[in-house]
Amino acid sequence: GELQAADDPRIAVAARSLEALRVKAASALERPTLSALRRHVGQASASGVDVALLVDVSQSMEGALEDLQREALWLFPALSWALPGLRMGLVLYRDGVETALDFSLVPSGDVLRLIRESKAEGGGDVPEGVHEAVKAALSLGRLRWREPAEKHIVILGDAPPPHVEVEGLLGLVRQSYRQGGYRVHSLGIRPEEGRTAVPSFPEIAKAGGGRAVSITDPSRIGSEVFLALFPREAHEAVEAVLPAVKAIFRVDG
């Protein structure tokens, strides 16, 4: 058995990949910023991490949804490795909420299956139901958040909520962050030409104590979701090891 394993080229490739990850991790350990990462992982492992992923599945998101489906193949197992016990829930929305799936452990459960089976269709008007998706994520009974857990809401979309809903949404997000610790991140997909961000997305993240990012490179979707779950002061250290992490967990070649 040992001789066969030694002769198997797949074992050798895996060993080289693991060694590359070890070297990357050892290099990152020397960075002062890693102390924040160590503290965060320790605290998160003790209290748990709950993540609600809110995804716009209207027609204009077709390409981004395909990118997410591809990126999820490494992202989910990598999150399970980095933050053991992490649970993820899913809200799919267009003008309103299409599906809300309660939390399950990553990478097990139905979240990955539902993401992979989803299709981008419908919509048509510019505003989308971001406000409805956030309200669904926070509604008692739809997603069962753990009280002591670190709580993240990650919005992935390319269109703002209707203008008349923005003020109310910002108030809800601000109150949820201050009183319940729900941190809201907005990942805007390919802002329109002439814009640096999807309208209202930076304001939503600011009100929710989260991270606002405009994604123009589809290969960054998984990385930006990953980074959102770590404190800003640890991002340099996380970025340093992400290429090796993706190489280990990517299964699509």
Disulfide bonds with the S-S distance in Angstrom:
none
